[in-house]
Amino acid sequence: MKKLFLFTFLLMGAGKLFAQSLEDITKLMDAKQNAGAKVAIDKFLSDPKNGANAYAWYYKGRIYDLRSHDADISKEDAYAYKLVSYDALKKYQQLDSKELLLDAENHRSFLNLYLGLYDIGAQQFNNKDFAGAYRSFVKAQEIENFMLAKNYTYAEVPLGRMDTTLVMNMAVSALQSNDTANAVMNYRRIADANITGKDYQEVYEYLTGYYNDHKDNANMQAMLAKGKAAYPEDSYWSALELQNLSQSGDKKAMFAGYEESFKKDPNNFINTYNYSAELYNYLYGKNAKDPDPAMKDKLTETLKAAMLNDKGVDATVLMVNHLYNDAAEYSSAAALVKGTKPDDIKKKKDLQALADAKMNETIPYGEAAIKYYSTQPSLTTRQKADYRTVAETMSDLYSAKGNAKKSKEYDDIKDSIKF
């Protein structure tokens, strides 16, 4: 009660000391005539003799913040008004060493600016003005840091040295506005403080991927270690490690890594599919060596596992290609047998039987892929290319089996696919 009495007394005294016009301005403010109050306070302070009037600067800070909340003010102008308010309040502090007016209100004007800028940033983010949101969040943090440095406290809004929500808002806003440098900088603040939990998993994933892409192995390994420790069930870490093994060119180490991952978690679609793709390229790529039956069996095994968790038909399409290529290799091997001895005839027959078996094994997978593509409302360019490839494969397969009618059906499907 003593503080309130002193505050009222000083305000009354201020009116007497600093002229009637300042009293009129405060009346406009109290009557919520913010536009008029803004014009009046600007006019008052435009007079050089009033430039050192501490109370005028306090009221300018209050009025500009109030005006920023009016419905006719854009978010851009609201942000600008709050900056003017912040500067005016600090100017008041310079002129009034006792800070009587701010002390009487428990420095709540600064808290209002902090919360207001936070709210503007959130609204800008929701309106997809990500650059504006980042700017507003940054200013909110500046004011928060100012309040912390001054040791201001507010029972209803605890302030902390690491406002993780605000830092995350800044990082995501920067990321959405393609401001990579500031996104990384703010994510690193979270990671360097070892803050974890379900809301922060993206921080470690993003930083690990960012440093990996930029060939910064030291930082990549540091973030990878933190991510794996905090989120051991996240498949991202193993996928990245396996990707790096693939790029290293050490096929033996790569396949050993994929096999370990596959045994540990065969339901991990990304790792299992990538394992299958590496096996496929090794077996059928342009630098492929003599086919290894054991690796072919492993490819069939991994593709079957991948298909169980495939939301589309990527694994199914790869299975079609794998089995058809396997069939083609058996068929080519049979064609190379030219001898007429009983053993040669038997060998040729056995190889062709294997080719036929692989073609028959291919058919249900091809039909499943065709059915999937034909029932989708729309297809990407890549999906259209895969659709066409499967249709062409099925046409060739039936042609090899001597079924011209079925071959034409798939030719017609292939021709109907437009890019």
N, C-alpha and C positions, 0 to 999 in steps of 0.2 A: 504493500500500500504506500510505503514511503516513496518508492521509485515512481509510482504512478503520479503521486502528488507533485513530485519534483518535475516530472516530465510535463505535466499540465501547467505548472507554474512557469516553466521555461518557455513553453509555447506561447503562453499569454504575454510574457515579457518580450518574446521575439516579435510579436505583432507590434508592440509599442515601439521597439527599438528600430525595426527594419521597415517600417512604413506600412500603410494600410494595404497597398497593393499585394503584398505577400499574404496578408490575412485573406484577401479576396481569392487568391489562388488556392489556398488551403480549403476555402469554402467550396470552390468548384470541385476540388478533388473529393471532398467529403460527400458532395451531392452526386458523385459518379459522372460528372460532366468532364470526362477524361480528355476529349478532343479540345475543349475550351481551356482546360487546365494546362494542357501541353503548349498551346499557343501563348498563354499568359506567362508561363514560367520561362519560355524561350525569350519572350519580349523583355521580361524582368532582367534576365541575365545578359541580355544584349547591351544593357546600360553598363558601361565600364565601372561606374561607381558601385555596382552591385556584384562585381565579379568575385570579391572576397567574402561574400555573404555565405557562410557555411550552411546555414539553414536552407537557403535557396537551392544549394546543390543537393542537399538531402531530399528536398521535395521534388527536385527534377528527377532524381533516381526513382522515387516512389511513383511519380506521375507517369514516367515513361514505361515503367513496368506495368502499371494499371492499363495504360493505353494499348499495350501489346496484346492484351486479352480481349479487346473489343472485336465484335463479329466482323466489322468492316476492314479489319487489318489482315493482310496476307501473311502467310508463314514467313516469307522473306522479310517483310517489314517488321513483323513481330520479333524475329531474330535480331534485326538491326536495332530496334528500340531497346531490347534487353542489353545489348552491348553498351548503348548510350547510358542506360540506367546503371550498369555496373561501373562504368567510368565515373559517373556523377557521384555515386556513393563513395567511391574511393577518394574522390576530390573532397567530399565532405569530411572524410577522416583526416585528410591532410590539414584542413582548415580548423577542425575542432579536435584538438588533441585528447579531450576528455570523451569524445564520441557520445555525448549525452543522449542524443535522439536515438542512435542505434542501440545504445545500451538499454534504453527504456523499452525497446521492442525486442530485446535479446537477439539483436542482429538478424532478425527474421527476414529482412529485405534480401539478404544474400541467399538465404535458403529458398526464398520464393523464386529468385532468378535461376538458381540451380535446378529446381524442380520444373520450372517453366521451360527452360532450354531442353531438359530431358524429354519433356512432353512434346515439344516441337519436333525434336529429332525422331521420336517414335512415329509421329504423324507423317513426317516427311518420308520415313522408311516405308510406311504402309502405302504411301502414294507413289512409291518407287523413285522418289527423289533421293537417291542414295548418297550422292555427293553432298547435298544439303544436309542430310541426316548426319553424315560423318562430321561435318563442320559444327553442327549444333551439339552433338555428343562431346566433341573435343572441348567446346567452350563450357559445357556443363562440368566437365572434369576439371577444367582450369579453375572454375569457381569453387568446386568441391575442394580442390587442393588449397585454395586460398583460405577457405573456412577452417580446414585442418591445420594449416600453418598458424592461424590465429587462435587455435584451440576453442573455436566455437562449438557448442554442443546443443543438440536438439533431441528432446526425449522421444518425439514421435518419428524422427528420421535419424537413426544412428549412421554416422559417417565412418568409413573405414579406409585404411591406407591402400587397400586393393579392392576397389569396387569392381568385382569380376563381371557383373552383369553389364556395367557400363563399358568396360574394356571389350567384352565380347560384342556388344552393339557396335562399337567403333570398328572392330576387326571385320565384322560381317558387312557393315556399310561400305567400308573401304574395298572389300572383296567384290561386292556387287557393283561398285563404280569403277572397277578395273584399276584400282589404286593398290597394286600388289605390294609396294614397299611398306605402306602403312598397315596393310592387312598382316603382313609378316611381323612387323614391329609389335603390333598389339597381341597377336597370337603368342609371340615369344615372351611377352610379359606374363602370360598365363603359364606357359611351359616352364619358364625360368623360376617361377614361384612354386612349381611342382603342384599346381592345383589340378585335381582330378575329379572324376565323377562322370555320370552318364551325360551331362550337359557339355562336357569338355573333350569328348573323344575326337571330335572333328579337328580340334586344335592340333593334336599330335599327328593325326593322319595328314592334314594339310601340310604341316611343316616338314614332315618326313618326305612327302612327295615333292614338295617345292625344292628342298635341298638336293634330293636325288636328281631331279630334272636339271638342276643347275650345277651338277657335278661337284657339289660341296660335300665330300664324303665325311669330313669330321662332324659337321653339324647334322648331316643325315643320320649317322650312326648314333649320335647323342639323342636325337629325337626318337629314333627307332627303339633305342634301349628304354627310354622313358615310356613310350607307347606300349611296348610289349609288357613292361612291368605293370602298368596300370590297367591295361585291357588285354589280358592274355588270350581271351577267346576271340578277339578280332582277327579275322582272316586276312586283313589288309597287310599285316606285317609279313606273313609268309609269302603272300602273293608278290610283294615288292622284292623280297629276297630272292625268290625264284626267278622273277623277271631279270634281276641283275645277274643271276647265274646264267640265264639264257644268253644274255648279251655278252657275257665274258668269253663265250666260245668253248668253254670246258664242258663238253657234252656229258662226260662221265659224271662229273660233279652235279651237273644240272639234273640228269635223270635220277641220280641218287637222292637229290633234294626233293624232287617231285614224288618219288616213290615213298619217301619218309612222310611227306605231307599227305599223300593218298592213304597210306595205312593209318595215319593218325585221325584223319577226318575225310572219309570217302564221300561224305555228303556236302562237302565244300565245292559248290558248282564251279566257281571261278578257277580254283587251283586244279580241279580235276579236268575241266575242259581245256585249260592251258596245257596240262600234262598231255592230254590227248592230241592237241594241236602240234606239240613238239614231237611226239612220237610219229604222227602222220607225216610231218615235214621230213623227219629223218628217214622214214621208210620210202616215201614217194616223191620227195623233193628232187630238184634238178641235180643235186649232189649226192643223191641216195646211192648207197652201195648195195651189195647183194642182200636181198630181203632176209630178215631174221625171223623165222617162224615164232620164236618166243616173244619178240617185240610186237608182232602182229596180234598174238593172243592177248598181250597186255593192253594193246590199243583197243581191242574189242571189249575187254573188261572195263577199262576206264571210261569208254564211251557209254556203256550200259549204265554205269554208276552216274555219269553226268546227266544222262537223259532223265533219270529219276527226279532230278532237281532243276531241270531246264524249264524256264517259263515260256520259252519259245521252241524252236526246232533247230537251233544251231548245232547241238550235239547229234541230232538225228541226221542232218544234212552231212555232217562229217562222217557219220557211220555209213551212209550211202556211198560216199566217195571212197572210203576205206575198203568196204566189201567189194565194190565194183572193180577197183584197182587190183585187189587181190585176185578176183576172178579173171581179170584180163591177163595178169601175170601167169596164172595157171594155163590159160588158153594159149598164150604165146609160147609157153614152154612145150605144150602139146604139139603145136604147129612146127616146132623145131625138130621134133622127132621124125626122122625121115626113113629110118630103117624098116625093114619088112620082116625081121625075125620075130618069133613069138614074144620074146622079152620086150622088143621095141613096140610091138603092137599093144602089149599089155600096159607098158609105161604110158603110151600115148592115150590109151583108153582111161587109165587111172587119173592122169592129169586133167583130161577133159571132164571127167566125173567130178573132180574137185572144183573145176571152173563152174560147172553147172550148179553144184551145191552152193557155191558162193553167190551166184546170180540169184538163185531161189531165196537165199538168205537176205539178199539186198531188197527184194521186192516189197516186203511189208514196211520197211523203213521208208522207202521211196513213196509208197502210197500214203503213209502218215504225213510226210512232209508236203506232198501235193495237196492233201486234204486241208492241212493247216493253212497253207498260203491261199487256197481258193476260197476260204471262208473268212479271211480278214477283210475288214471294211476298207483298209488302205495299206499299202506296202511302201517301205522305203526303197530307195534305189538299190541298196545292197540286197534287201530281201527279194526284189524283183530279179536281180542277177542270180541269186541262189535258187530261186524258183525256176528260172529258165534252165539253170545247170542241172537241177534234179530231173526236170521234164526231159531234157536231152539225154541224160544218162538212162532214164527208164526206156526211152525210145530205142537207144542203142542196145540196151539189154534185151529187149523183146525181139529186136532184129536179129541179134546173135542167137536167140532161141528159136528163130524161124517163125515168129508170130507177127506177120506183117500188119494185121489188123490192130493189135495192141500197140505196135510201134507207131502207127499212124495217129492213134488217139493221143499219144504223148507228144508227137510232132505238132499236132494241132494246138495242144495246150501251150507248147513252147512258142509257137507263132502268135498266139493270142496275147502274150505278155508284152505290153508296150511301156517304154521308158519315157 
